[in-house]
Amino acid sequence: MAAVLGLDIGEKRVGLAIAELDTKLASPLETLQNDDQLSARLQSIVTERTVTQLVAGLPRGLDGQETAQTKYARDFGDALSQQLQLPVYYQDEALTSRQAEAELEARGKPYAKGDIDALAATYILEDYLAGL
């Protein structure tokens, strides 16, 4: 089964979500530290999960303008695409982290920042899949 990997890219952490292309049901996968081990771990996930494409969240300013974070996400996604030899698609990630945090708070259980990142990646991936 071919899968798509969603990414919520941050300078400290990268939240991941996964969906099978046939079902289009996205779910949080995990959050990885954005360090020198990241590339190897992502390569392993791509292989294990038969990932055929990447969807990276694209942050923008409140008025939709490009910011330093937008450039960072594009540069990161483009480099990852080259390294993993997979296409990368960009999806607007407006307010996904706030939405994720609100959902986790509503559950009333303890959560970590990484949980927010993985859930935000799920929202990014869901938005992309809804447009297919």
C-alpha positions in Angstrom: 0.0 0.0 0.0 1.3 3.4 -0.9 1.3 6.0 1.8 1.8 9.7 2.1 3.7 11.3 5.0 2.6 14.6 6.4 5.2 16.9 8.0 4.8 19.8 10.5 8.2 21.3 10.1 9.8 23.1 13.0 13.3 24.1 13.8 13.3 21.9 17.0 10.9 19.2 16.1 9.1 17.7 13.0 5.6 16.3 13.6 4.7 13.3 11.4 1.4 12.0 10.2 0.7 9.1 7.9 -2.2 8.1 5.5 -2.7 5.3 3.1 -3.5 6.8 -0.3 -6.4 4.4 -0.9 -8.2 5.2 2.4 -7.1 8.8 2.8 -7.4 8.5 6.6 -4.6 10.5 8.2 -3.4 9.7 11.7 -0.6 11.1 13.9 2.6 9.0 13.6 5.3 10.5 15.9 7.4 13.6 16.5 11.1 13.6 15.8 13.8 15.9 17.0 15.2 18.1 14.2 18.7 17.0 14.7 21.4 15.0 12.8 19.5 11.8 13.2 16.4 13.1 11.5 17.3 12.2 7.9 18.1 8.6 8.8 14.9 8.2 10.8 12.8 9.7 8.0 14.4 7.4 5.4 13.6 4.4 7.7 9.9 5.5 8.0 9.6 6.1 4.2 10.9 2.5 3.6 8.9 0.8 6.3 5.6 2.6 5.4 6.0 2.5 1.6 5.8 6.3 1.5 5.5 7.6 -2.1 5.0 11.3 -1.4 5.5 14.0 1.2 3.1 16.8 2.3 4.8 19.6 4.2 2.9 22.3 6.1 3.6 25.8 4.8 3.4 28.5 7.4 2.5 32.0 6.4 1.9 35.3 8.2 -1.6 36.3 9.4 -2.2 38.1 6.1 -1.0 35.1 4.0 2.4 36.6 3.4 5.6 34.6 3.2 7.8 34.7 6.3 11.2 33.4 7.4 9.4 30.3 8.6 7.8 29.9 5.1 11.3 29.9 3.6 12.6 27.5 6.2 9.8 25.0 5.5 10.3 25.2 1.8 14.0 24.8 2.0 13.6 21.9 4.4 10.9 20.2 2.3 12.9 20.7 -1.0 16.1 19.2 0.6 14.1 16.3 2.0 12.5 15.7 -1.4 15.9 15.5 -3.0 17.4 13.3 -0.3 14.4 10.8 -0.2 13.8 11.0 -4.0 10.1 11.7 -3.3 7.8 14.5 -4.5 6.9 17.1 -1.9 3.7 19.0 -1.9 3.1 22.1 0.2 -0.1 22.6 2.2 -1.1 25.8 4.0 -0.9 25.1 7.7 -2.7 28.1 9.0 -3.6 27.6 12.7 -3.1 23.9 12.7 -0.9 24.0 15.8 -3.4 26.1 17.7 -6.2 23.7 16.5 -4.2 20.7 17.7 -3.4 22.3 21.1 -7.1 23.1 21.6 -8.1 19.5 20.8 -5.5 18.0 23.1 -6.6 20.4 25.9 -10.3 19.4 25.4 -9.3 15.8 25.9 -8.3 16.7 29.5 -5.2 14.4 29.5 -1.6 15.5 29.8 0.3 16.0 26.5 3.7 17.1 25.3 4.7 19.7 22.7 5.5 16.8 20.4 1.9 15.6 20.6 0.8 19.0 19.2 3.3 18.7 16.3 2.1 15.2 15.3 -1.6 16.2 15.5 -0.9 19.4 13.5 0.8 17.2 10.8 -2.4 15.2 10.8 -4.5 18.3 10.1 -2.1 19.4 7.3 -2.3 15.9 5.7 -6.1 15.8 6.0 -6.4 19.2 4.3 -4.2 18.0 1.5 -6.0 14.7 1.0 -9.4 16.5 1.0 -8.2 18.4 -2.1 -7.3 15.3 -4.1 
